[in-house]
Amino acid sequence: MTLTPAYGRDYKSKAEVQADFDGNQDFKIASVGPWMGAYVTKAELKGNEAEVNIRYAKNTKVAVLSV
C-alpha cells in the first residue's frame, strides 16, 4: 500500500516520516482501489498490512515502513 502525507504535510527525511507515522498522524491512501483517497493511521493499519510505502519530499522519495 502506498501512502502520502495528509493535509498538505511533507517531509525532508525518512526519520520525520517515521516519527509522524509512529505518532498516528493521518496519511492518505494513494494506491489505486476502493480505498484510494481515504485517510488512515498506523493504528488503523495494524493487522491489515505488514509494511507500507510512504512518499515524501514532494513525492520524489519513498520510505518503506513496517506497520
N, C-alpha and C positions, 0 to 999 in steps of 0.2 A: 504494500500500500504506500502511496506517495502522499505526503502532506506538505502544506505550505503554511507559513505563519499567518495567523488570523489578524484581522482589523488593521492591516497596513504595517504590521511589525516586520522588521527584517533584522538579520544578524550578520556580524562580521566574522564570527568564528564558530567552530563546532562546539566549543565549550559553552558559549552563550545559548546555542540551540539546546544542548543537553540540559543546562540549568532550567530553562523555561519548560522543557518537556517533562523533566522530573518534578517541576513545581506545578504541574497540571494546568498549564496555560492552554488556551484554546488554539487548535490548529485546524486548518481547513483541508478536507479531503480533496486531492487533485486527481486521483485515479478515476478513470472512466468507469462508470457503473451507476447503479441506482442511488448510491450514497454520495455521489460527486457533489461538492459544494457544501456538504454538511460540516458542522464544527464538532470536533472531538477532543478529548483529553487523554493522557496516558492511562488514567484510571479506567476510562470507558473502553479502552482497547485491550486491557489485560484479559487474558484468556481467549481472546479472539485473534490476536496477531502475535507472532514471535518477534518480528522486527519491522521497522518502518523506515522509509526513505523520507527525509525532510529536506526540502530545497531551501536554500538561503543565499545570501549575498546577491540579491536581485535575480534569483533563480539561476545563478551560474555555478553553484556548488551543491553537493548532496552529502548529507550526513546520514549514515546508516546506524540506527539506534535500536537497541533491544527494548522490548516493551516490558 
